[in-house]
Amino acid sequence: MNAGTHPEPMIRFDTKIAVLLRDDLETWQRLNVTAFLVSGLGTEVPEVIGEPYEDAGGVRYLPMFRQPVLVFEGDKETLKAAHTRALSRALPRALFTSDLFATGNDRDNRAAVRAVGTAELDLVGLAVHGPKNAVDKVLKGARMHP
């Protein structure tokens, strides 16, 4: 067998993990928001987490998502529409608002979100998980992150 070939068929997933970022964020903000958003999905949807890793020396590593995370971008209106569609489909979701850039801990983050009505949230990021077709509909109008 040549290096890079797989002895088993490629695994296909019927679900999708996706992150949608507002297109006006700075690079550090995009990375920070993505990390925060995906951390929420693993706690709410434990089946997305794979098995722990172990290297040839027997050193163990934490498990990670069992499938790819696709990252998209869109403008403020695209993000707002995606949020509305995710809510209407009751998909597991995580959000990040612009207010969270000014807080420094989980307690203050939750308070900042709780202080704003759903329709008034200034969203900068949204993560969703669900059936591929449902997630694709939520992300309508978004484009793959460059």
N, C-alpha and C positions, 0 to 999 in steps of 0.2 A: 504494500500500500504506500502511495506517495504521501509526503508531508502535505498537510492541508486538506486531504480527503477525509471524509467521514465514513466510518463503517456502518452507520445507521442512517436512515433517511432523515432529511431536514425536518425539524419540528415546525409545524404551522400552528398559529394561535387563532382562535376564533374571537379573541378580545383584543383590545388596543389600549395602551397607556399613552396618553398624549398630554403635552404641556403647551399652552398657548400664552405667549408673551406679548405685551404691548410693544410695538415697533419703535417707540421713542426712548427706550431704556438704554442706559449706558451698559457697557460690557459687564462690569462688576455686578450691576443690578440684575442683569439677565441670569448670570450664574447663581447669584444668591437666591433669587426668586425661584429658579428651577429646583435648586436643592431643597428649599423649604417646602415647595409644593409636593414633590414626589415623596417626601418623608411622611406625609399624611396618608397617602394611598396605601402603603404597606400595613399601616395599623388598622385601617378600616376594611381592607380587602386582603386578608392574609394569604389567600390562594395565589396572589401575584408574586409571592416570595418563594424563591427556590431553596435548594438545600445549601448548607454551609460548604465552603471551599476548603481544600486541604492541598498543600503542595507536596512534592515528593519527599521532603524532609519531615513530613508529619505535622507541620505548623498549620493550625486551623485559622480560617478567616470567616468573617461574618457572611451570612447569606445575602444575596442581592435579588433584584427583580429577576424573574424567570423569563422575561421577554423584553424586547427593546422598548425604550421610551422615545417616542417621536416628539420633536420639538417644532412648534409652529410659531409664526408671528402674525400680527395684524394690528390695525389701528384701534383706537378707543371704541369705536362703534362696533367693530368686529368682535372685540372682546365682550362687550355688553350683550350683543346678540347671542354669542356662544354661551354666556352665563345663563341667559334666559332659557335657551334650548336645553342646557344641561339640567336645569331645575325642572323643566316640564317633562323631561324623560326620567327624572329621579335617579340620575347616574351618580355613583360615588364621585365626589369632587372635593378639591381643596382650592382655596383662593388666597390671593395676596393683593392687598390694597396699597395705594401709595402711602397711606398713613403709617404702615408698618416700617417704612424706612426710618421713621423718627423714634421708634420704640427700641428698647434694648432687651426685652425679655418676653417670655410666653404670656405671662399675666397681662402685661400692657398691650401685647398684640391682640389678645382676645377682647380686651376692653375697647380697643380702637375699632375693631370690626363691629362689636355689639352696639356701639354708639351711633352707627349709621344705618339707615333703612336700606333694604335690599336694592331698591331701584336707584339709590343715590351712591352706592359703593363706587369708589374710584379705583376700579380694577386695573392692575398691572400684570396679573398672571392668574391662570386657571389651569388646574390639572384635572383630567377626567379619566375614568376607566369604565369600560363596558364593551358590549358587542361592537365589532368593527363598524357595522353599518350605522349604529346609533352614534358612535363617536365621530364618524365621518360627517354625519348630519349636523352635529353640534359645531364642528369646525368649519362649516361652510363659509367660504370667503377668506379663510386664513391661508397662508402659504407656508411651505416648509421653511424653517429657519435656515439662513445661509450658512 
